[in-house]
Amino acid sequence: MRPTSRLLQACRITLFTRANCGLCTEARSVLSEVWDSRPFQFKEVDIIKSDTMPPWRDLYEFDVPVIHISKSSAPEEHPQSVSKAARIMHRFTAEQVKAKMDAVEKS
């Protein structure tokens, strides 16, 4: 049995991506694997299409995929607070994502 906090989806993961990105496709697969054992809230931001979010494009244009992991109760991510974000960039495994989720949940 999983702890109650996990049933309530204690983490939110935001995936910053763009079209035609092979690493982004791999990142989605890893996040799908994590979801199978540990559900979370999910949001995907296309940094190129998102006209309302040009600061994300400025930050991550050459670094996608990037994931931010936060508590589900935390405010939405904002480019000005990116230095405080729990994030993983480029290539990552399900184990790395789960470890970062553990750290966020404990903080």
Phi, psi and omega per residue, in radians:
M1 nan 2.413 3.141
R2 -1.527 2.634 3.074
P3 -1.054 2.639 -3.103
T4 -0.984 -0.700 -3.110
S5 -1.026 -0.595 3.118
R6 -1.275 -0.585 3.085
L7 -1.130 -0.488 3.135
L8 -1.551 0.183 3.140
Q9 0.933 1.252 -3.041
A10 -1.161 -0.332 -3.111
C11 -2.014 2.668 2.996
R12 -2.104 2.320 3.086
I13 -2.044 2.229 3.073
T14 -1.941 2.152 3.124
L15 -1.781 2.097 3.064
F16 -1.678 2.173 -2.971
T17 -2.548 -3.128 2.977
R18 -2.697 2.862 -3.106
A19 -1.140 2.656 3.066
N20 1.029 0.695 -3.131
C21 -2.010 1.894 -3.123
G22 -1.094 -0.707 3.106
L23 -1.132 -0.560 3.112
C24 -1.159 -0.655 3.081
T25 -1.112 -0.756 3.084
E26 -1.096 -0.697 3.141
A27 -1.089 -0.735 3.099
R28 -1.057 -0.701 3.122
S29 -1.114 -0.747 3.112
V30 -1.103 -0.784 -3.133
L31 -1.137 -0.594 3.066
S32 -1.118 -0.708 3.097
E33 -1.099 -0.757 3.109
V34 -1.087 -0.790 -3.118
W35 -0.977 -0.652 -3.109
D36 -1.032 -0.561 -3.121
S37 -1.894 -0.258 -3.037
R38 -2.691 1.488 -3.085
P39 -1.024 2.632 3.137
F40 -2.633 2.848 3.010
Q41 -1.326 2.533 -3.045
F42 -2.335 2.430 3.037
K43 -2.454 2.411 3.099
E44 -2.076 2.326 3.140
V45 -2.114 2.028 3.036
D46 -1.450 1.926 -3.013
I47 -1.211 -0.324 -3.140
I48 -1.552 -0.799 -3.100
K49 -1.301 -0.439 -3.020
S50 -1.311 1.588 -3.140
D51 -1.123 -0.434 -3.125
T52 -1.462 -0.097 -3.066
M53 -2.221 0.821 -3.139
P54 -1.042 -0.473 3.081
P55 -1.062 -0.567 3.091
W56 -1.142 -0.676 3.101
R57 -1.106 -0.743 3.129
D58 -1.076 -0.653 -3.119
L59 -1.337 -0.732 -2.924
Y60 -2.083 0.237 -3.062
E61 -0.936 -0.648 -3.099
F62 -1.911 0.249 -3.052
D63 -2.151 0.031 -3.099
V64 -1.193 2.616 0.008
P65 -1.428 2.616 3.050
V66 -2.300 2.402 2.999
I67 -2.081 2.453 2.979
H68 -1.876 2.359 3.106
I69 -2.080 2.205 3.136
S70 -2.489 2.922 3.030
K71 -1.171 2.537 -3.114
S72 -1.111 -0.411 3.138
S73 -1.465 -0.141 -3.119
A74 -1.269 2.702 3.074
P75 -1.101 2.773 3.092
E76 -0.978 2.635 3.117
E77 -1.115 2.575 3.125
H78 -2.399 2.408 -3.088
P79 -0.971 -0.538 -3.109
Q80 -1.282 -0.307 3.137
S81 -1.915 0.351 -3.063
V82 -1.102 -0.483 -3.131
S83 -1.159 -0.373 3.128
K84 -1.602 -0.116 -3.049
A85 -1.273 2.464 2.955
A86 -1.436 1.943 -3.032
R87 -2.388 2.750 3.038
I88 -2.320 2.419 -3.066
M89 -2.108 2.629 2.997
H90 1.189 -1.789 -3.098
R91 -1.869 2.362 3.115
F92 -2.700 2.779 -3.137
T93 -1.852 2.909 3.084
A94 -1.056 -0.657 3.137
E95 -1.125 -0.693 3.105
Q96 -1.144 -0.699 3.121
V97 -1.129 -0.803 -3.137
K98 -1.098 -0.686 3.117
A99 -1.114 -0.710 3.112
K100 -1.192 -0.635 3.073
M101 -1.099 -0.736 3.087
D102 -1.011 -0.794 -3.130
A103 -1.093 -0.724 3.136
V104 -1.161 -0.742 -3.134
E105 -1.117 -0.580 -3.113
K106 -1.392 -0.360 -3.087
S107 -1.365 nan nan
